[in-house]
Amino acid sequence: MAWLAFVAVLAAICGGLLWLAARVRRRGVGRELMGPVDLLYRPHTHEINIEMQTQEERMVETPSPGEPVRRFQPD
């Protein structure tokens, strides 16, 4: 009976960690949580993260079907 309880607790812990990992991926908070760790062990990733953020900010939303086409006009 003790083994069954041990396996049940272990399965609950693993299931909770899987749920937490899926939630973190969906919300995108992993970068903020792991940032200090990345800076300690891999300092070059800070530059990569900054580049990824600028690329995400530059992305243009795709128009919905039926929406009129807008042309890009530089300033």
C-alpha positions as MATLAB code, in Angstrom:
seq = 'MAWLAFVAVLAAICGGLLWLAARVRRRGVGRELMGPVDLLYRPHTHEINIEMQTQEERMVETPSPGEPVRRFQPD';
ca = [
       0.000    0.000    0.000;
       2.924    2.344    0.703;
       4.238    1.897   -2.863;
       0.855    2.824   -4.288;
       0.788    6.021   -2.222;
       4.359    6.830   -3.274;
       3.547    6.342   -6.959;
       0.385    8.446   -6.627;
       2.292   11.324   -4.997;
       5.062   11.104   -7.603;
       2.493   11.136  -10.415;
       0.765   14.158   -8.867;
       4.056   16.050   -8.628;
       4.984   15.237  -12.234;
       1.506   16.217  -13.429;
       1.722   19.508  -11.551;
       5.093   20.299  -13.075;
       3.790   19.519  -16.573;
       0.794   21.783  -15.983;
       3.077   24.557  -14.708;
       5.388   24.214  -17.728;
       2.450   24.478  -20.147;
       1.122   27.539  -18.334;
       4.518   29.266  -18.374;
       4.901   28.600  -22.107;
       1.452   29.994  -22.872;
       1.959   33.168  -20.880;
       5.550   33.651  -21.987;
       6.948   34.410  -18.531;
       9.873   32.022  -18.803;
      12.169   34.643  -20.253;
      11.708   36.938  -17.253;
      12.163   34.135  -14.726;
      15.244   32.617  -16.333;
      16.882   35.910  -17.310;
      19.201   36.188  -14.299;
      20.225   32.534  -14.610;
      20.994   33.014  -18.305;
      23.132   36.051  -17.512;
      25.183   34.055  -15.014;
      25.816   30.967  -17.099;
      25.477   32.246  -20.669;
      26.139   36.004  -20.899;
      25.786   36.094  -24.706;
      22.098   35.135  -24.475;
      21.281   38.632  -23.196;
      22.112   40.037  -26.627;
      20.102   37.281  -28.296;
      17.081   38.012  -26.065;
      17.240   41.710  -26.916;
      17.331   40.850  -30.629;
      14.342   38.521  -30.228;
      12.364   41.254  -28.445;
      13.060   43.773  -31.196;
      12.013   41.248  -33.844;
       8.750   40.587  -31.973;
       8.068   44.317  -31.761;
       8.687   44.764  -35.498;
       6.207   42.070  -36.545;
       3.184   43.431  -38.382;
      -0.237   41.970  -37.712;
      -1.783   40.171  -40.659;
      -5.060   41.711  -41.810;
      -8.326   39.860  -41.416;
     -10.018   38.491  -44.535;
     -12.082   41.220  -46.182;
     -10.104   44.024  -44.559;
      -8.828   46.613  -47.050;
      -5.147   46.390  -47.924;
      -3.026   49.117  -46.373;
       0.218   50.080  -48.039;
       3.282   50.862  -45.969;
       4.375   54.441  -46.431;
       7.721   55.366  -44.893;
       7.976   58.694  -43.100;
];
